Amino acid sequence: MRALAIGAGREQADPIAIARALGAEVLALDGRSDAEGAGAADSFAHVDLMDADAVLKIAAGFRPDFLVPAPLARPLITAGIVNDTLGLKGVTEHAARLANDKQAMREAFTDAGVPMARQISIGDASGLRAAAETLGFPLIVKPRSGSGSRGVVLVEREGELPVALDGTDWLAEEALTGREIGVDGAVIGGEVRLLSIRWKMLTPAPHRQAISYLAKNPAGEAVSPQVAAIAAKAFGALQCDNVLFHADMMVSDEGQVSLIELAPRPSGHAIHSALLPLCHGQNVMESFISLVLMGQVMAPLTFQRPAFFSFLPVPPGRVAATPDFAPLIAEAGRIAVKCELEKGALLGPLIDGASALQRGFMVMLTADELEGTRMAGRLAALVPVESR
């Protein structure tokens, strides 16, 4: 079989290697000639992933049997176009376009009966002030498109409203209250399958970036029936099947679940490569590619144990020395760390997914959120940082 990877960056390297290990011939595409995952494929082509016509021309010549799932946002539209044109399983152009337009996505989802926060489109600071009068405080201000929490801020009072907005289309959204969760799942043959419920810990306002997660078995979580029903309605609107997905949802103090966002692609930021395999005892991406996209037989996915994931909460500054985590890892057991910080590295504030991933992360077999948080703090303390 042949597989096309639309994207060959750092987070695509593992799925590419998995597809090859399962016996597929993989052609990887990327806009960077030095993409980290290029060497994991059988062959590589340098192409702008946003140029759907150019990608489709390459795809038509290669004749893939499936696309390698990737946690990419904007090139998802290109992937949908390729799937639709070549008749492949996976995300459709319709679903990808909705996923990349938060306003259109909300309209489609609410029409399908999905509970979501109120939202107003804004173009400038005066429009934001008017939206704040309607929605009240606190409220969320975010770009109409984008991912990884880039540009998303929580505004808690009038004095914190931005005095200017750039040319991007923006949205003002009612800030839901409660505990935020991340959801990982798959839609296979029209059936929603939940893979994990991740209870999030966020940095303080205004950015509220997810810093850590406690991943738990959906079968044991009281919110799971609501989560599955919301995902089913959302995918009815997306009109797409045979995909991995992730979502952000809010659980109110009364236990009611509302959708924040959903995307028909796997989670990024090492959730699929590091956290889910630990919880399931097998690689979720490998199982999905093998079973759904290649038609091979594998053991069914079963959530086996809770696990904790945290980006290292290292403060901003210059790294004074390359950290050595080996003694603590040996002492603690049950943990794995991936951190590529070296002496001289500059760290900005932890405000989005990119700045979180730069710091590295840890995963730990534990159902105790406090234990995991303390271990992340101990690891971060091993990174000597000089304030700038």
PyMOL commands that set and color helices and strands:
alter all, ss='L'
color gray80, all
select helices_A, chain A and resi 10-21+38-40+52-62+76-86+93-99+102-111+125-135+158-160+218-220+224-238+271-280+284-293+326-332+353-358+369-380
alter helices_A, ss='H'
color red, helices_A
select strands_A, chain A and resi 2-6+25-30+43-46+66-67+119-122+139-143+153-155+170-174+179-188+191-202+210-216+243-251+257-263+307-311+317-319+335-338+346-347+361-364+385-386
alter strands_A, ss='S'
color yellow, strands_A
deselect
rebuild
show_as cartoon
